[in-house]
Amino acid sequence: LFDAGNTAFNIELRAGDMVNVVPKPRYFIYIYGRVRNAGSFELREPISLLKAVSLAGGLAERAAANRVR
């Protein structure tokens, strides 16, 4: 409901109703090599390689962008 913003599923809760909230899965990625801030990062959803490199502060000064994998 929060992600989609669809209020059609917004139902009224009454006394005695039970709500089960399932946590989103967590992902851990490890970025190392010639990036500005190498290390591990905790995510709530998968991201692209480009976003991962950006999360690590981008490529370092002498990084070979054509060798990123």
Number of C-alpha atoms within 10 A of each C-alpha: 9 6 5 6 9 9 9 7 8 9 7 6 9 7 5 6 7 8 7 5 6 6 7 9 9 10 12 12 13 11 17 13 12 18 19 17 17 18 12 12 13 10 13 11 10 13 12 8 12 10 12 16 19 14 16 20 13 17 18 15 9 8 14 10 10 6 6 12 5
